[in-house]
């Protein structure tokens, strides 16, 4: 079978901090009476596997497609295991909990969890929008534990103003959270291990507080990370890590570029529209908010109908 650009059905996640902006920004389709915080665009986790939405493979999961066509999709006939990325769109209508994802060493020490490194590409932000990444210089484990107990944990985090077009790298072990009024593309390793350490004393619609994981969080935080050195990038190669690489691209209206066989890559479109095709009969349309996987052996043309900005993710 000749492989083609793959699109996926979004997996929506209701969150206490979510909203409805994914509908207005990206024409996502979910009920108006629920607050969606996360749209999982490409996932291969045990309980959440993206389903292909287009072409002959429609209805199959990304895992099933790779099992049948490992060389064509991943560029490696011996590829096995889960797809190595988890891609999301986030609508932070309100601030998220203060949390941390463990690194490999923390997972080994605790005997549980999966490591996760991630980055946030800011698609849109309010005038006063911020994120919190890393602890202020010199904060110790003991100090942070005390701040959790007395409800002041957020005061010890680095508060960073953000604006559209920035990319913030968040390595595993970095305590962090997202402030309100942020629309974000989140690219990460395939793990859903999150340890909440503080949730601003919020309650859900049923009057319950969300579960915290204070012991695990304190064990997972890397207190030696100098958060002032965490990169903020805006153009070209945004992220160059051992887990994934991200490049930012822009193309003007009515232009086109060639796609040549090379390596598997994923495009996340943040603005614009267009189509990808080998011939005009087999086109794959895209628009802002779409996530498209380009198989390693695919060759074709990408034509831009509108001015387009997009992220190129490779491993």
Secondary structure in CASP SS format (residue, H / E / C, confidence):
PFRMAT SS
TARGET T0000
AUTHOR 0000-0000-0000
METHOD secondary structure of the structure
MODEL  1
X C 1.00
X C 1.00
X C 1.00
X C 1.00
X C 1.00
X E 1.00
X E 1.00
X E 1.00
X C 1.00
X C 1.00
X E 1.00
X E 1.00
X E 1.00
X E 1.00
X E 1.00
X E 1.00
X E 1.00
X E 1.00
X E 1.00
X C 1.00
X H 1.00
X H 1.00
X H 1.00
X H 1.00
X H 1.00
X H 1.00
X C 1.00
X C 1.00
X C 1.00
X C 1.00
X C 1.00
X C 1.00
X C 1.00
X C 1.00
X C 1.00
X E 1.00
X E 1.00
X E 1.00
X E 1.00
X E 1.00
X E 1.00
X E 1.00
X C 1.00
X E 1.00
X E 1.00
X C 1.00
X C 1.00
X E 1.00
X E 1.00
X C 1.00
X E 1.00
X E 1.00
X C 1.00
X C 1.00
X C 1.00
X C 1.00
X C 1.00
X C 1.00
X C 1.00
X C 1.00
X E 1.00
X H 1.00
X H 1.00
X H 1.00
X H 1.00
X H 1.00
X H 1.00
X H 1.00
X C 1.00
X H 1.00
X H 1.00
X H 1.00
X H 1.00
X H 1.00
X C 1.00
X C 1.00
X C 1.00
X C 1.00
X C 1.00
X C 1.00
X C 1.00
X C 1.00
X C 1.00
X C 1.00
X C 1.00
X E 1.00
X E 1.00
X E 1.00
X E 1.00
X E 1.00
X E 1.00
X E 1.00
X C 1.00
X C 1.00
X C 1.00
X C 1.00
X C 1.00
X E 1.00
X E 1.00
X E 1.00
X C 1.00
X C 1.00
X C 1.00
X H 1.00
X H 1.00
X H 1.00
X H 1.00
X H 1.00
X H 1.00
X H 1.00
X C 1.00
X C 1.00
X C 1.00
X C 1.00
X C 1.00
X C 1.00
X C 1.00
X E 1.00
X E 1.00
X E 1.00
X E 1.00
X E 1.00
X E 1.00
X E 1.00
X E 1.00
X C 1.00
X C 1.00
X C 1.00
X C 1.00
X E 1.00
X E 1.00
X E 1.00
X E 1.00
X E 1.00
X E 1.00
X C 1.00
X C 1.00
X C 1.00
X C 1.00
X C 1.00
X H 1.00
X H 1.00
X H 1.00
X H 1.00
X H 1.00
X H 1.00
X H 1.00
X H 1.00
X H 1.00
X C 1.00
X C 1.00
X C 1.00
X H 1.00
X H 1.00
X H 1.00
X H 1.00
X E 1.00
X E 1.00
X E 1.00
X E 1.00
X E 1.00
X C 1.00
X C 1.00
X C 1.00
X C 1.00
X C 1.00
X E 1.00
X E 1.00
X E 1.00
X E 1.00
X C 1.00
X C 1.00
X C 1.00
X C 1.00
X C 1.00
X E 1.00
X E 1.00
X E 1.00
X C 1.00
X C 1.00
X C 1.00
X E 1.00
X E 1.00
X E 1.00
X E 1.00
X E 1.00
X E 1.00
X E 1.00
X C 1.00
X C 1.00
X C 1.00
X C 1.00
X C 1.00
X C 1.00
X E 1.00
X E 1.00
X E 1.00
X E 1.00
X C 1.00
X C 1.00
X C 1.00
X C 1.00
X C 1.00
X C 1.00
X C 1.00
X C 1.00
X C 1.00
X C 1.00
X C 1.00
X C 1.00
X C 1.00
X C 1.00
X C 1.00
X H 1.00
X H 1.00
X H 1.00
X H 1.00
X H 1.00
X H 1.00
X H 1.00
X C 1.00
X C 1.00
X C 1.00
X C 1.00
X C 1.00
X C 1.00
X H 1.00
X H 1.00
X H 1.00
X C 1.00
X C 1.00
X E 1.00
X E 1.00
X C 1.00
X C 1.00
X C 1.00
X E 1.00
X E 1.00
X E 1.00
X E 1.00
X C 1.00
X C 1.00
X C 1.00
X C 1.00
X E 1.00
X E 1.00
X E 1.00
X E 1.00
X E 1.00
X E 1.00
X E 1.00
X C 1.00
X C 1.00
X C 1.00
X C 1.00
X E 1.00
X E 1.00
X E 1.00
X E 1.00
X C 1.00
X C 1.00
X C 1.00
X C 1.00
X C 1.00
X E 1.00
X E 1.00
X E 1.00
X E 1.00
X E 1.00
X E 1.00
X E 1.00
X C 1.00
X E 1.00
X E 1.00
X E 1.00
X E 1.00
X E 1.00
X C 1.00
X C 1.00
X H 1.00
X H 1.00
X H 1.00
X C 1.00
X E 1.00
X E 1.00
X E 1.00
X E 1.00
X C 1.00
X C 1.00
X C 1.00
X E 1.00
X E 1.00
X E 1.00
X E 1.00
X C 1.00
X C 1.00
X C 1.00
X C 1.00
X C 1.00
X E 1.00
X E 1.00
X E 1.00
X E 1.00
X E 1.00
X C 1.00
X C 1.00
X C 1.00
X E 1.00
X E 1.00
X E 1.00
X E 1.00
X E 1.00
X E 1.00
X E 1.00
X C 1.00
END
